[in-house]
Amino acid sequence: MKRETVFLKLSVIVLTLPILAACIFLLPFLWRDATESGGWIANSMRSIVVGMYVAAVPYFAALFQTFTLLGLIDRNEAFSYGAVKVLRVIKYCALTITVIYTALLPFFYWFAERDDSPGFLVLGLVFVFAAFVIAVFAELLQKLLKRAIDMKQEIDLTV
């Protein structure tokens, strides 16, 4: 199984790099730019930057849990309660990101209204819906995996 998960592990690493680069380079630049511009638009931009930093924590936690799940698959423990636990953590991380970006939507709206760029508001909605879809998908996989484990245990007990 190890060969099949190498691509997925590389994908997790590739998903980590742009957000890490944004946290190191882009977000401090946006913070400085907002501080120099001043006014209430700076406050909304600072709120967005802080929210993105806060949302990065559950994002990295979810990617770490994904890496853990791939490790379970490598060890042929995909159908275990450990995998169910990992999927539950991923679900909660995605829900946390959804809540954070939902709370940030008014700031996205104020910034988009002031800067006259409606695409900026759409960007905020994309963050909300993408995280929510991941949460729903993780919940579905968690339930299916738990049901499969329970069925397997029941079959093992009958034989």
C-alpha positions as CSV (number, residue, x, y, z in Angstrom):
1,M,0.0,0.0,0.0
2,K,2.9,2.3,0.6
3,R,3.4,3.0,-3.1
4,E,-0.2,4.1,-3.6
5,T,-0.1,6.7,-0.8
6,V,3.1,8.4,-1.9
7,F,1.3,10.6,-4.3
8,L,-1.3,11.6,-1.7
9,K,1.4,12.4,0.8
10,L,3.2,14.6,-1.7
11,S,-0.2,16.2,-2.4
12,V,-0.6,17.0,1.3
13,I,2.9,18.6,1.3
14,V,2.0,20.6,-1.8
15,L,-1.2,21.8,-0.1
16,T,0.9,22.9,2.9
17,L,3.4,25.0,1.1
18,P,1.2,27.8,-0.4
19,I,-0.6,28.4,2.9
20,L,2.7,28.4,4.8
21,A,4.2,30.8,2.2
22,A,1.1,33.1,2.6
23,C,1.4,33.1,6.4
24,I,5.1,34.0,6.1
25,F,5.2,36.4,3.2
26,L,1.7,37.6,2.0
27,L,-0.2,38.1,5.3
28,P,2.5,40.3,6.9
29,F,2.7,42.4,3.7
30,L,-1.1,42.8,3.8
31,W,-0.9,43.8,7.5
32,R,1.8,46.4,6.8
33,D,-0.2,47.7,3.8
34,A,-3.3,48.0,5.9
35,T,-1.5,49.8,8.7
36,E,0.0,52.3,6.3
37,S,-3.3,53.1,4.6
38,G,-5.1,53.7,7.9
39,G,-8.8,54.3,8.4
40,W,-11.6,51.8,9.0
41,I,-10.6,49.9,5.8
42,A,-7.4,49.1,7.5
43,N,-9.3,47.7,10.5
44,S,-11.3,45.4,8.2
45,M,-8.2,44.2,6.4
46,R,-6.4,43.6,9.7
47,S,-9.4,41.5,10.9
48,I,-9.2,39.5,7.7
49,V,-5.5,38.9,8.2
50,V,-5.9,37.9,11.8
51,G,-8.8,35.5,10.8
52,M,-6.6,34.0,8.1
53,Y,-3.8,33.3,10.7
54,V,-6.3,31.8,13.1
55,A,-7.8,29.6,10.3
56,A,-4.3,28.4,9.4
57,V,-4.0,26.6,12.7
58,P,-6.9,24.1,12.0
59,Y,-5.9,23.9,8.4
60,F,-2.4,22.6,9.3
61,A,-4.0,20.4,11.9
62,A,-6.3,18.8,9.3
63,L,-3.3,18.3,6.9
64,F,-1.4,16.6,9.7
65,Q,-4.4,14.4,10.4
66,T,-4.6,13.6,6.7
67,F,-0.9,12.6,6.8
68,T,-1.7,10.4,9.8
69,L,-4.6,8.8,8.0
70,L,-2.3,8.0,5.1
71,G,0.1,6.4,7.5
72,L,-2.7,4.2,8.8
73,I,-3.5,3.2,5.3
74,D,0.2,2.3,4.8
75,R,0.1,0.0,7.9
76,N,-3.1,-1.7,6.7
77,E,-5.1,-0.1,9.5
78,A,-7.5,1.9,7.4
79,F,-10.5,0.0,8.8
80,S,-9.8,0.9,12.4
81,Y,-11.3,3.2,15.0
82,G,-8.1,5.2,14.8
83,A,-9.1,6.1,11.2
84,V,-12.5,7.1,12.4
85,K,-11.0,9.3,15.0
86,V,-8.7,11.0,12.5
87,L,-11.7,11.7,10.2
88,R,-13.6,13.2,13.1
89,V,-10.7,15.6,13.8
90,I,-10.5,16.5,10.2
91,K,-14.3,17.2,10.3
92,Y,-13.9,19.5,13.3
93,C,-11.0,21.3,11.8
94,A,-13.0,22.0,8.6
95,L,-16.0,23.1,10.7
96,T,-13.7,25.4,12.6
97,I,-12.4,27.0,9.4
98,T,-16.0,27.4,8.2
99,V,-17.0,29.2,11.4
100,I,-13.9,31.5,11.2
101,Y,-14.5,32.5,7.6
102,T,-18.2,32.9,8.2
103,A,-17.4,35.3,11.0
104,L,-15.0,37.1,8.6
105,L,-17.6,37.5,5.9
106,P,-18.8,41.0,7.1
107,F,-15.2,42.2,6.9
108,F,-14.9,40.8,3.4
109,Y,-18.1,42.6,2.5
110,W,-16.9,45.9,4.0
111,F,-13.6,45.7,2.1
112,A,-15.3,44.7,-1.1
113,E,-17.8,47.5,-0.8
114,R,-15.2,50.1,0.0
115,D,-12.7,48.9,-2.7
116,D,-15.6,48.3,-5.2
117,S,-14.5,44.8,-5.9
118,P,-17.3,42.2,-5.6
119,G,-14.9,39.4,-6.4
120,F,-13.3,39.8,-3.0
121,L,-16.6,38.9,-1.3
122,V,-16.9,35.8,-3.6
123,L,-13.4,34.9,-2.4
124,G,-14.6,34.8,1.2
125,L,-17.6,32.7,0.2
126,V,-15.3,30.2,-1.6
127,F,-13.4,29.8,1.7
128,V,-16.6,29.1,3.6
129,F,-18.1,26.7,1.2
130,A,-14.9,24.8,0.5
131,A,-14.3,24.2,4.1
132,F,-17.9,23.2,4.7
133,V,-17.8,20.7,1.8
134,I,-14.7,19.1,3.3
135,A,-16.5,18.9,6.7
136,V,-19.5,17.2,5.1
137,F,-17.3,14.8,3.2
138,A,-15.3,13.9,6.3
139,E,-18.5,13.3,8.2
140,L,-19.8,11.0,5.4
141,L,-16.5,9.0,5.3
142,Q,-16.5,8.8,9.1
143,K,-20.0,7.3,9.2
144,L,-19.3,4.9,6.4
145,L,-16.0,3.7,7.9
146,K,-17.6,3.2,11.3
147,R,-20.5,1.3,9.8
148,A,-18.0,-0.9,7.9
149,I,-15.9,-1.6,11.0
150,D,-19.1,-2.5,13.0
151,M,-20.2,-4.8,10.2
152,K,-16.8,-6.4,10.0
153,Q,-16.8,-7.0,13.8
154,E,-20.2,-8.5,13.6
155,I,-19.2,-10.9,10.8
156,D,-16.1,-11.9,12.7
157,L,-18.2,-12.7,15.7
158,T,-20.7,-14.8,13.8
159,V,-18.0,-17.0,12.1
